[in-house]
Amino acid sequence: MMDLLLPKVDDIEAPLLEAMRYSSLGGGKRLRPFIVQQSAALFGVDPRCAIRVGAAVEFMHCYSLIHDDLPAMDDSNLRRGKPSCHVKFGEPTAILAGDALQSLAFQVLGSQETHSDAMVRCELVTALAKAAGAPGMAGGQMIDLLAETQTLDVGTITRLQRMKTGEIFSFCATAGAIMGRGSVRQFHALHNYAQEFGLAFQIADDLLDLEGNVQDTGKPIGQDVAAGKATFVSVLGADRARSQAGLLSGQAAGALDLWDESADLLRETARYIVERDG
């Protein structure tokens, strides 16, 4: 689906599309689209709708990775085991590719092919905009930049990661309830799942940055330490952080008690994220 939504072109602007395809089609776990699809399945949503919403959120995620890797941000030259977008195509093209992927995400969500109900499409657009903007990912990235020069306590680090990482996961988990017109109780259960999931995911990422290797992670390691950033691991220590990740993973799975085995893949995913090596 993502390949179809990003066709190759031969026009003069082709380098932009090439950079977009390079950054969004070349690898990645596709964890966010998977959560969208599993959430949608709980409500009997047409899989074709879920696939399109999953593609939209992956485009948004890939935009964030392109911009995160820029020299003005995290200054990373490697992503998914290959040169970062700005290394491959230059900074100006990378910035435009990120901008265009963000726009494409909303274009996909707003399309009638994604959902026949215009109100549902509006809710999806609004939810993703909030998750990606100042109350979410962008705001979290701002705090992350400040973490290089300020000392953050655990509460502030938690806020940072809930915004930068957790809000996009919350969109993914609740997208099914939006598309399937779930109850308020169901919506909140999925939101709670994603909030615990997002923190567990980030702690696992912090541990990989400390203990992992480039071959498994596909990106440079040790950057947080080098930048002097406060993370869950630097504040709690590796052992305590690992224990906390396991606790959060269990709490995420427990948030799905409204569902029977139909939510088992979401529960297993919560366990997988704290055991992964890349």
C-alpha positions as CSV (number, residue, x, y, z in Angstrom):
1,M,0.0,0.0,0.0
2,M,2.7,2.5,0.9
3,D,4.4,1.7,-2.4
4,L,1.2,2.5,-4.3
5,L,0.7,5.7,-2.4
6,L,4.3,6.8,-3.3
7,P,4.6,6.1,-7.0
8,K,7.8,6.8,-8.9
9,V,7.8,9.8,-11.1
10,D,10.1,11.0,-14.0
11,D,9.4,14.7,-13.6
12,I,11.9,17.3,-12.5
13,E,10.8,17.0,-8.8
14,A,11.7,13.2,-8.9
15,P,14.5,13.5,-6.3
16,L,11.9,14.5,-3.7
17,L,9.8,11.4,-4.4
18,E,13.0,9.3,-4.4
19,A,14.0,10.6,-1.0
20,M,10.4,10.0,0.3
21,R,10.5,6.4,-0.9
22,Y,14.0,5.8,0.3
23,S,13.0,6.8,3.8
24,S,9.7,5.2,4.1
25,L,9.9,1.9,2.1
26,G,13.3,0.8,3.0
27,G,13.0,-1.3,6.2
28,G,11.5,-0.7,9.6
29,K,9.5,-2.9,11.9
30,R,6.1,-1.3,10.8
31,L,5.1,-1.6,14.5
32,R,2.7,1.4,14.3
33,P,0.7,0.1,11.3
34,F,0.5,-3.3,13.0
35,I,-1.0,-1.8,16.1
36,V,-3.5,0.1,13.9
37,Q,-4.5,-3.1,12.2
38,Q,-4.9,-5.0,15.4
39,S,-6.9,-2.2,17.0
40,A,-9.2,-2.1,14.0
41,A,-9.7,-5.8,14.0
42,L,-11.2,-5.6,17.5
43,F,-14.0,-3.6,16.0
44,G,-14.5,-5.5,12.8
45,V,-13.2,-2.6,10.7
46,D,-12.6,-3.3,7.0
47,P,-8.9,-4.3,6.7
48,R,-8.5,-2.1,3.7
49,C,-9.3,1.0,5.8
50,A,-6.9,-0.1,8.5
51,I,-4.1,-0.6,6.0
52,R,-4.5,2.9,4.7
53,V,-4.6,4.4,8.2
54,G,-1.5,2.3,9.1
55,A,0.2,3.7,6.0
56,A,-0.6,7.2,7.0
57,V,0.8,6.9,10.5
58,E,4.0,5.2,9.1
59,F,4.5,8.2,6.7
60,M,4.2,10.4,9.7
61,H,6.7,8.3,11.6
62,C,9.1,8.3,8.8
63,Y,8.9,12.1,8.5
64,S,9.8,12.4,12.1
65,L,12.8,10.1,11.7
66,I,14.1,12.1,8.7
67,H,13.9,15.3,10.8
68,D,15.3,13.7,14.0
69,D,18.4,12.6,12.1
70,L,19.2,16.1,10.8
71,P,22.3,17.8,12.1
72,A,20.2,20.5,13.8
73,M,18.4,17.7,15.8
74,D,20.0,14.4,16.8
75,D,22.7,14.6,14.0
76,S,22.6,10.9,13.1
77,N,24.2,9.6,9.9
78,L,22.6,6.1,10.0
79,R,19.0,5.0,10.0
80,R,17.7,1.4,9.5
81,G,21.2,0.2,8.7
82,K,21.8,2.7,5.8
83,P,22.7,6.3,5.4
84,S,20.2,8.8,6.8
85,C,18.1,10.7,4.3
86,H,20.1,13.9,4.6
87,V,23.4,12.0,4.1
88,K,22.0,10.3,1.0
89,F,20.1,13.3,-0.6
90,G,21.4,16.4,1.2
91,E,19.8,18.4,4.0
92,P,17.4,20.6,1.8
93,T,15.9,17.5,0.1
94,A,15.6,15.7,3.4
95,I,13.7,18.5,5.0
96,L,11.3,18.6,2.0
97,A,10.9,14.9,2.0
98,G,9.9,15.0,5.7
99,D,7.5,17.8,5.1
100,A,6.0,16.0,2.1
101,L,5.6,12.7,4.0
102,Q,3.7,14.6,6.8
103,S,1.4,16.1,4.3
104,L,0.9,12.8,2.6
105,A,-0.2,11.2,5.9
106,F,-3.1,13.7,6.2
107,Q,-3.9,13.4,2.5
108,V,-4.3,9.6,3.0
109,L,-6.5,10.0,6.1
110,G,-8.7,12.6,4.4
111,S,-9.4,10.4,1.4
112,Q,-12.8,8.8,1.0
113,E,-11.0,5.5,0.2
114,T,-9.8,5.4,3.8
115,H,-13.3,5.6,5.3
116,S,-16.7,6.3,3.9
117,D,-17.8,8.4,6.9
118,A,-16.5,12.0,6.7
119,M,-16.8,12.4,10.4
120,V,-14.5,9.5,11.0
121,R,-12.0,10.9,8.6
122,C,-12.1,14.2,10.4
123,E,-11.6,12.5,13.7
124,L,-8.6,10.6,12.4
125,V,-7.0,13.7,10.9
126,T,-7.6,15.7,14.2
127,A,-6.2,12.9,16.3
128,L,-3.1,12.4,14.3
129,A,-2.5,16.2,14.1
130,K,-2.7,16.4,17.9
131,A,-0.4,13.4,18.4
132,A,2.2,14.8,16.0
133,G,2.1,18.5,17.0
134,A,3.0,20.6,20.0
135,P,0.9,18.5,22.5
136,G,2.6,15.4,21.2
137,M,5.7,14.4,19.1
138,A,6.9,17.9,18.2
139,G,6.5,19.1,21.8
140,G,8.3,16.0,23.1
141,Q,11.2,16.6,20.7
142,M,11.5,20.2,22.0
143,I,11.9,18.8,25.5
144,D,14.4,16.3,24.2
145,L,16.5,19.1,22.7
146,L,16.4,20.9,26.1
147,A,17.5,17.7,27.8
148,E,21.0,18.3,26.4
149,T,21.5,21.4,28.4
150,Q,19.1,20.9,31.4
151,T,18.8,18.3,34.1
152,L,15.5,16.5,33.9
153,D,13.9,14.5,36.7
154,V,12.0,11.2,36.1
155,G,8.7,13.1,35.9
156,T,9.9,15.3,33.2
157,I,11.5,12.5,31.3
158,T,8.2,10.6,31.5
159,R,6.3,13.6,30.1
160,L,8.9,13.9,27.3
161,Q,8.4,10.3,26.2
162,R,4.7,10.3,26.6
163,M,4.6,13.2,24.2
164,K,7.4,12.3,21.8
165,T,6.7,8.5,21.6
166,G,3.5,7.7,23.4
167,E,1.0,10.0,21.7
168,I,1.7,8.5,18.2
169,F,1.2,5.0,19.7
170,S,-2.0,6.2,21.3
171,F,-3.2,7.3,17.9
172,C,-2.4,3.9,16.5
173,A,-4.2,2.0,19.3
174,T,-7.3,4.2,19.4
175,A,-7.6,4.5,15.6
176,G,-9.6,1.2,15.5
177,A,-12.1,2.6,18.1
178,I,-12.4,5.7,16.0
179,M,-13.0,3.8,12.7
180,G,-15.3,1.2,14.4
181,R,-17.2,3.7,16.6
182,G,-16.2,2.0,19.8
183,S,-17.4,3.1,23.2
184,V,-15.8,5.6,25.4
185,R,-14.7,2.8,27.7
186,Q,-13.1,0.9,24.9
187,F,-11.3,4.0,23.6
188,H,-9.9,4.8,27.1
189,A,-8.7,1.1,27.5
190,L,-6.8,1.3,24.2
191,H,-5.4,4.7,25.1
192,N,-4.2,3.4,28.5
193,Y,-2.6,0.4,26.7
194,A,-0.7,2.7,24.4
195,Q,0.5,5.0,27.1
196,E,2.1,2.2,29.1
197,F,3.3,0.6,25.8
198,G,5.0,3.8,24.7
199,L,6.9,4.2,27.9
200,A,8.0,0.6,27.9
201,F,9.1,0.9,24.3
202,Q,11.2,4.0,25.1
203,I,12.9,2.5,28.0
204,A,13.8,-0.5,25.8
205,D,15.2,2.0,23.3
206,D,17.2,3.7,26.0
207,L,18.7,0.3,27.0
208,L,19.5,-0.5,23.4
209,D,21.3,2.8,23.1
210,L,23.4,1.8,26.0
211,E,23.8,-2.0,25.5
212,G,22.9,-2.7,21.9
213,N,25.0,-2.8,18.7
214,V,24.7,-1.0,15.4
215,Q,24.1,-4.3,13.4
216,D,20.9,-5.0,15.4
217,T,19.6,-1.5,15.9
218,G,20.4,-0.2,12.4
219,K,21.4,3.2,13.9
220,P,24.2,4.7,16.0
221,I,24.4,3.7,19.7
222,G,25.6,5.7,22.6
223,Q,24.3,9.0,21.3
224,D,22.3,9.9,24.4
225,V,25.3,9.4,26.6
226,A,27.5,11.4,24.3
227,A,25.0,14.2,24.2
228,G,24.6,14.2,28.0
229,K,20.9,13.6,27.7
230,A,18.9,12.5,30.8
231,T,17.1,9.2,30.0
232,F,15.2,6.6,32.0
233,V,18.4,4.5,32.0
234,S,20.7,7.4,33.1
235,V,18.4,8.4,35.9
236,L,17.2,4.9,37.1
237,G,20.2,2.8,36.2
238,A,20.0,-0.1,33.7
239,D,18.6,-2.8,36.0
240,R,15.9,-0.7,37.5
241,A,14.9,0.7,34.1
242,R,14.7,-2.9,32.7
243,S,12.5,-3.9,35.6
244,Q,10.3,-0.8,35.0
245,A,9.9,-1.7,31.3
246,G,8.7,-5.1,32.2
247,L,6.2,-3.7,34.7
248,L,4.9,-1.2,32.1
249,S,4.6,-4.0,29.5
250,G,2.5,-6.0,31.9
251,Q,0.3,-3.0,32.7
252,A,-0.2,-2.4,29.0
253,A,-1.4,-6.0,28.5
254,G,-3.7,-5.6,31.5
255,A,-5.3,-2.6,30.0
256,L,-6.9,-4.8,27.4
257,D,-9.0,-6.9,29.9
258,L,-12.1,-5.7,28.1
259,W,-11.3,-8.1,25.3
260,D,-10.7,-11.9,25.2
261,E,-8.2,-13.6,23.0
262,S,-9.0,-11.2,20.2
263,A,-6.5,-8.8,21.7
264,D,-3.8,-11.4,22.3
265,L,-1.5,-10.1,19.5
266,L,-1.6,-6.6,21.1
267,R,-0.7,-8.2,24.4
268,E,2.1,-10.2,22.8
269,T,3.4,-7.0,21.2
270,A,3.7,-5.3,24.5
271,R,5.8,-8.2,25.7
272,Y,7.9,-8.2,22.5
273,I,9.0,-4.6,22.7
274,V,10.9,-5.1,26.0
275,E,12.6,-8.2,24.7
276,R,13.7,-7.0,21.3
277,D,17.3,-6.5,20.4
278,G,16.8,-4.0,17.6
